[in-house]
């Protein structure tokens, strides 16, 4: 969709080797699970190491290594499952362990304050790194996301993990489910999206163990794993030459190259609107224990597909932005525009349109986040913008399905909302506006018109500025609450390159699954307000879902979310203060 981001050279297919090693090691040391009908349904958790040694590359152009040491947490005698929730943003995050015995389920409350967000179990592993002389060069704890599923540890384990593929990082997440499937292993390292560790080339010894509080809490044996770590220095130029020769050899052989299990290039879930579909990034899904890969550009941090909101993109050229902001050309919707009705000559779906009495989606807005003041994405001299990220999610109990149909020669598709019964059978549809192609960099897909609107309100909550953005490509970028009824733990339509069609598409289906939300990051056109001439003071960013009530929902009363901001500074150097939203202290 957009230009590939530059990154480190490819570390080849190390994740596939790590997973294979993990499975081999685990298969040799873990006995087959007892019969679930007779065994006490308390999972047995173990820390294992895939190998006794790992080699990590530090690039001369961008020094530092990611400490993926090939350690995994395995679960036997049942799945290890945690339910993490908060009633509201006024309430703390609470965690329960879910224990299943056939159809019987019981829960065990975990200590209050164990977790404060939804990104994983904090301070789960303890890592001590010593150099060749025996001196400690690094000592740290790391969080663990049980959803970092890396593969089975025995052949009779379930073929697929039922748990989500990540731990969400959106600051306004409401509920999550974490788990290690029975007979599976999850990589304990989840810090690929953080800063690399600065280590000199050489040989080190790493000792990794689960910290005492978790060993006591979950009955994990006190058995630290020791891994030899070799840090080697490499150059992008040298690696590029090897990659070029390898590519030429592959092309000559007539075989398609792939990165092996765990490094599929196409398996990157989109990291919120604003991340490139071609480049896995913080929040991109990876199938395996290590970084995702992008041929010719190298690894990018492996992280959950719950898609963090803090993605940054390259700015548009000023001419493109000026045209977009002025509404010139196709693909631009401004605050005065409404979604058009169906075109008279449109090819409508077969059958009679109707709105049946079946479960429907419940669209809700999250408070704005990722709030900054700058000359921003637009790069218009003399202008100040208040940029923000926004998310509209589906609380269910039914998924939102919108199809667009294009009449030959028409620039706007006619959109229809579809409805399904409890068995998933389509039982009706109704017109719901339209879709149009947005050609601007960072978008370049079909937008459903009038899905949401953004407004900046004064302290007395009267509208003062309306954002130009009211059209959206619907995609499941964030796991907002996977504990609601009918939540889909493995949603489709997470990749913008496939979720929202192509310029020459004749029809498009856009879906927002139950439990998931759609984040647009603050670095995209339309995700900002022009505040150049606004006086300093208190304002509210309003994110309003389904503003014209065109979509059929179960509840229209919860579509608005407000986030308080305080503007200060002077023109050309404006500032913003973002107070906490109840217990959520994140801008």
Protein Blocks (a to p, Z undefined) as FASTA:
>chain_A
ZZcddddddehjmlmmmmmmmmmmmmmmpccdddfklpccbdcdddddfbfbdcddddfk
lgcddddehiacddehiaaddddddfblkbccdddddddehjbccdddddehkaabfnbc
ehkbccddddfkopafbdcdddddfklcgbdfbfkbcfbdfbdfbdcfbfkbfbdcdddd
ehiacdfbfclmmccddddeddddddddddfklmmmnopacdddddddddddddfklmmm
mmmmmmmmmmmnopacdebehiafklcccehjhiafklgcehiacedjbdcddehiapcd
dddfkopakbccddddfklmmmmmnopaehiacfkbccddddfkbccdedjddddddddd
dddddddehiacdebjnopghiacdddddddddebjbdcdddddddehiabdcddddddd
fkopafbdcdebjadddfbghilpaddehkbccddddfkopafbdcfbfbdcdddfbcfb
lmbghiafbdghkbfklmnopfklcbdcddddehiacdddfkbghiaccfklpccddddd
dddehklomaccfbfklmbccdddddedjehiaccddddehjaccZZ
